[in-house]
Amino acid sequence: METLTIDVNSPQALKLLEDLEALNLIRVVKRHVANPGQKLSEKLYGSISDSQAEQMKAELQQMRSEWNRAI
């Protein structure tokens, strides 16, 4: 079996693919395409827990204070 990625340019082509799928000749796997107008922050929202975010924030503040330390 081979996996291909295609762009469907017309409703007739989509109908043809659906007919081929109905005949069990192919299997259509739909992928979720990200909204191109969506901000990266919106895409990543909720990807880490609140506790992980607080830990990362504390570590970042510690690193920044080390940079500002007089040498």
Secondary structure, 3 states (H helix, E strand, C coil): CCCCCCCCCCHHHHHHHHHHHHCCCCCCCCCCCCCCCCCHHHHHCCCCCHHHHHHHHHHHHHHHHHHCCCC
